[in-house]
Amino acid sequence: MDAQTIKQRVIKVQNQRDYLLNLLEQPNLGTLRIDVNQALEEMDELIDEFRRTFGQTEI
């Protein structure tokens, strides 16, 4: 897999992260809030790892 393909996939993950942030604003999320927070943490780790690996500050 080349760097451009990885970058495109990380951008897709970052867009999904924005969706999860919007989901957290829902008052009726209940216990799913824990899962959404976990997903956000894992996405943040993935994005940070990408930046460290490819030396990019922005995606």
DSSP file (Angstrom, degrees, kcal/mol; ACC not computed):
  #  RESIDUE AA STRUCTURE BP1 BP2  ACC     N-H-->O    O-->H-N    N-H-->O    O-->H-N    TCO  KAPPA ALPHA  PHI   PSI    X-CA   Y-CA   Z-CA
    1    1 A M              0   0    0      0, 0.0     2,-0.1     0, 0.0     0, 0.0   0.000 360.0 360.0 360.0 132.8    0.0    0.0    0.0
    2    2 A D     >  -     0   0    0      1,-0.1     4,-2.0     4,-0.0     3,-0.2  -0.406 360.0-105.8 -89.3 168.0    1.4    3.4   -0.9
    3    3 A A  H  > S+     0   0    0      1,-0.2     4,-2.5     2,-0.2     5,-0.1   0.842 117.4  55.5 -61.8 -36.7    1.5    6.5    1.2
    4    4 A Q  H  > S+     0   0    0      2,-0.2     4,-2.3     1,-0.2    -1,-0.2   0.902 107.5  49.0 -65.8 -40.7   -1.2    8.2   -0.8
    5    5 A T  H  > S+     0   0    0      2,-0.2     4,-2.1    -3,-0.2    -1,-0.2   0.915 111.9  48.9 -64.2 -43.0   -3.7    5.4   -0.3
    6    6 A I  H  X S+     0   0    0     -4,-2.0     4,-2.4     1,-0.2    -2,-0.2   0.922 110.1  51.7 -61.8 -43.6   -2.9    5.4    3.4
    7    7 A K  H  X S+     0   0    0     -4,-2.5     4,-2.3     1,-0.2    -2,-0.2   0.910 108.7  50.8 -60.3 -42.7   -3.5    9.1    3.5
    8    8 A Q  H  X S+     0   0    0     -4,-2.3     4,-1.8     1,-0.2    -1,-0.2   0.888 111.1  48.4 -62.4 -39.5   -6.8    8.8    1.8
    9    9 A R  H  X S+     0   0    0     -4,-2.1     4,-2.1     2,-0.2    -1,-0.2   0.876 110.0  50.9 -70.2 -36.7   -7.9    6.1    4.3
   10   10 A V  H  X S+     0   0    0     -4,-2.4     4,-2.6     2,-0.2    -2,-0.2   0.882 108.2  53.2 -67.5 -37.2   -6.8    8.2    7.2
   11   11 A I  H  X S+     0   0    0     -4,-2.3     4,-2.1     2,-0.2    -2,-0.2   0.907 108.0  51.0 -61.7 -40.9   -8.8   11.2    5.8
   12   12 A K  H  X S+     0   0    0     -4,-1.8     4,-1.9     2,-0.2    -2,-0.2   0.915 110.7  48.4 -62.1 -43.3  -11.9    8.9    5.6
   13   13 A V  H  X S+     0   0    0     -4,-2.1     4,-1.9     1,-0.2    -2,-0.2   0.901 109.2  53.4 -62.8 -40.9  -11.3    7.9    9.3
   14   14 A Q  H  X S+     0   0    0     -4,-2.6     4,-1.5     1,-0.2    -1,-0.2   0.879 107.2  51.3 -63.9 -37.2  -11.0   11.5   10.3
   15   15 A N  H  X S+     0   0    0     -4,-2.1     4,-1.4     1,-0.2    -1,-0.2   0.884 109.0  50.6 -65.6 -38.3  -14.3   12.3    8.6
   16   16 A Q  H  X S+     0   0    0     -4,-1.9     4,-2.0     1,-0.2    -2,-0.2   0.837 103.9  59.8 -67.5 -31.7  -16.0    9.5   10.5
   17   17 A R  H  X S+     0   0    0     -4,-1.9     4,-2.2     1,-0.2    -1,-0.2   0.902 101.3  53.7 -60.9 -41.8  -14.5   11.0   13.7
   18   18 A D  H  X S+     0   0    0     -4,-1.5     4,-1.9     1,-0.2    -1,-0.2   0.882 106.4  52.9 -60.7 -38.5  -16.4   14.2   13.0
   19   19 A Y  H  X S+     0   0    0     -4,-1.4     4,-2.1     1,-0.2    -1,-0.2   0.915 108.1  50.2 -62.5 -42.9  -19.6   12.1   12.8
   20   20 A L  H  X S+     0   0    0     -4,-2.0     4,-1.9     2,-0.2    -2,-0.2   0.875 106.9  54.7 -64.9 -36.8  -18.9   10.5   16.1
   21   21 A L  H  X S+     0   0    0     -4,-2.2     4,-0.6     1,-0.2    -1,-0.2   0.912 109.4  47.5 -62.0 -41.1  -18.3   14.0   17.7
   22   22 A N  H >< S+     0   0    0     -4,-1.9     3,-1.0     1,-0.2     4,-0.3   0.877 108.0  56.2 -65.4 -36.9  -21.7   15.0   16.4
   23   23 A L  H >< S+     0   0    0     -4,-2.1     3,-1.9     1,-0.2    -1,-0.2   0.866  98.0  61.9 -63.0 -36.5  -23.2   11.8   17.8
   24   24 A L  H 3< S+     0   0    0     -4,-1.9    -1,-0.2     1,-0.3    -2,-0.2   0.743  93.4  65.2 -62.2 -22.1  -21.8   12.7   21.3
   25   25 A E  T << S+     0   0    0     -3,-1.0    -1,-0.3    -4,-0.6    -2,-0.2   0.601  76.9 105.8 -76.6 -10.4  -24.0   15.8   21.3
   26   26 A Q    X   -     0   0    0     -3,-1.9     3,-1.0    -4,-0.3    -3,-0.0  -0.563  63.8-150.6 -73.6 127.2  -27.1   13.7   21.3
   27   27 A P  T 3  S+     0   0    0      0, 0.0     3,-0.4     0, 0.0    -1,-0.1   0.721  90.7  56.3 -71.8 -20.1  -28.8   13.7   24.7
   28   28 A N  T 3   +     0   0    0      1,-0.2    -2,-0.1     2,-0.0    -3,-0.0   0.034  69.9 110.7-101.3  26.8  -30.3   10.2   24.4
   29   29 A L    X   +     0   0    0     -3,-1.0     3,-1.5     1,-0.2    -1,-0.2   0.820  48.9 173.5 -72.9 -31.8  -27.1    8.3   23.7
   30   30 A G  T >   -     0   0    0     -3,-0.4     3,-1.5     1,-0.3     4,-0.2  -0.305  64.6  -9.3  63.2-137.7  -27.1    6.6   27.0
   31   31 A T  T >> S+     0   0    0      1,-0.3     3,-1.2     2,-0.2     4,-0.7   0.635 121.4  78.6 -73.4 -12.6  -24.5    3.9   27.6
   32   32 A L  H <> S+     0   0    0     -3,-1.5     4,-2.5     1,-0.2    -1,-0.3   0.711  75.2  79.4 -65.1 -17.8  -23.4    4.0   24.0
   33   33 A R  H <> S+     0   0    0     -3,-1.5     4,-2.5     1,-0.2    -1,-0.2   0.863  87.9  55.5 -56.5 -36.8  -21.5    7.2   25.0
   34   34 A I  H <> S+     0   0    0     -3,-1.2     4,-2.1     2,-0.2    -1,-0.2   0.926 109.2  45.7 -62.5 -45.8  -18.8    4.9   26.4
   35   35 A D  H  X S+     0   0    0     -4,-0.7     4,-2.5     2,-0.2    -2,-0.2   0.888 112.3  50.8 -65.8 -39.8  -18.4    3.1   23.0
   36   36 A V  H  X S+     0   0    0     -4,-2.5     4,-2.3     2,-0.2    -2,-0.2   0.918 110.3  49.5 -65.1 -42.6  -18.3    6.4   21.1
   37   37 A N  H  X S+     0   0    0     -4,-2.5     4,-2.2    -5,-0.2    -2,-0.2   0.907 110.8  50.4 -62.0 -41.1  -15.7    7.8   23.4
   38   38 A Q  H  X S+     0   0    0     -4,-2.1     4,-2.3     2,-0.2    -2,-0.2   0.914 109.7  50.1 -62.7 -43.5  -13.6    4.6   23.0
   39   39 A A  H  X S+     0   0    0     -4,-2.5     4,-2.4     1,-0.2    -1,-0.2   0.901 110.0  51.0 -62.2 -40.7  -13.9    4.8   19.2
   40   40 A L  H  X S+     0   0    0     -4,-2.3     4,-2.5     2,-0.2    -1,-0.2   0.909 109.2  50.4 -63.2 -42.2  -12.8    8.5   19.3
   41   41 A E  H  X S+     0   0    0     -4,-2.2     4,-2.0     1,-0.2    -2,-0.2   0.918 112.0  47.3 -62.2 -43.2   -9.8    7.6   21.4
   42   42 A E  H  X S+     0   0    0     -4,-2.3     4,-2.1     2,-0.2    -1,-0.2   0.882 111.5  50.4 -67.8 -37.9   -8.7    4.9   19.0
   43   43 A M  H  X S+     0   0    0     -4,-2.4     4,-2.6     2,-0.2    -1,-0.2   0.909 108.9  52.0 -64.7 -41.7   -9.2    7.1   16.0
   44   44 A D  H  X S+     0   0    0     -4,-2.5     4,-2.5     1,-0.2    -2,-0.2   0.898 109.2  50.2 -61.5 -40.3   -7.1    9.8   17.6
   45   45 A E  H  X S+     0   0    0     -4,-2.0     4,-2.5     2,-0.2    -1,-0.2   0.909 110.6  49.7 -63.5 -42.1   -4.3    7.3   18.2
   46   46 A L  H  X S+     0   0    0     -4,-2.1     4,-2.2     2,-0.2    -2,-0.2   0.923 112.3  46.9 -62.4 -45.4   -4.5    6.2   14.6
   47   47 A I  H  X S+     0   0    0     -4,-2.6     4,-2.3     2,-0.2    -2,-0.2   0.902 112.7  49.7 -65.6 -41.2   -4.3    9.8   13.3
   48   48 A D  H  X S+     0   0    0     -4,-2.5     4,-2.5     2,-0.2    -2,-0.2   0.908 110.1  50.8 -62.9 -42.0   -1.4   10.5   15.7
   49   49 A E  H  X S+     0   0    0     -4,-2.5     4,-2.6     2,-0.2    -2,-0.2   0.900 109.2  51.5 -63.2 -40.7    0.5    7.4   14.5
   50   50 A F  H  X S+     0   0    0     -4,-2.2     4,-2.8     1,-0.2     6,-0.3   0.936 110.6  48.2 -59.7 -46.7    0.0    8.5   10.9
   51   51 A R  H  X>S+     0   0    0     -4,-2.3     4,-1.3     1,-0.2     5,-0.8   0.895 113.3  47.2 -63.4 -40.6    1.4   11.9   11.6
   52   52 A R  H  <5S+     0   0    0     -4,-2.5    -1,-0.2     2,-0.2    -2,-0.2   0.910 115.6  45.6 -66.0 -40.9    4.4   10.5   13.5
   53   53 A T  H  <5S+     0   0    0     -4,-2.6    -2,-0.2     1,-0.2    -1,-0.2   0.911 125.2  29.3 -70.0 -43.9    5.1    8.0   10.7
   54   54 A F  H  <5S-     0   0    0     -4,-2.8    -1,-0.2    -5,-0.2    -2,-0.2   0.423 101.5-124.9-101.8   0.5    4.7   10.3    7.8
   55   55 A G  T  <5 +     0   0    0     -4,-1.3     2,-0.4    -5,-0.2    -3,-0.2   0.827  59.9 143.2  64.4  33.6    5.8   13.5    9.5
   56   56 A Q      < -     0   0    0     -5,-0.8    -1,-0.2    -6,-0.3    -2,-0.1  -0.891  40.0-167.6-110.3 136.4    2.6   15.4    8.6
   57   57 A T  S    S+     0   0    0     -2,-0.4     2,-0.3     1,-0.1    -1,-0.1   0.731  80.7  34.7 -89.1 -24.9    1.0   17.9   10.9
   58   58 A E              0   0    0      1,-0.1    -1,-0.1    -7,-0.1     0, 0.0  -0.943 360.0 360.0-128.6 152.0   -2.2   18.1    8.8
   59   59 A I              0   0    0     -2,-0.3   -48,-0.1    -3,-0.1    -1,-0.1   0.382 360.0 360.0-107.3 360.0   -4.0   15.5    6.8
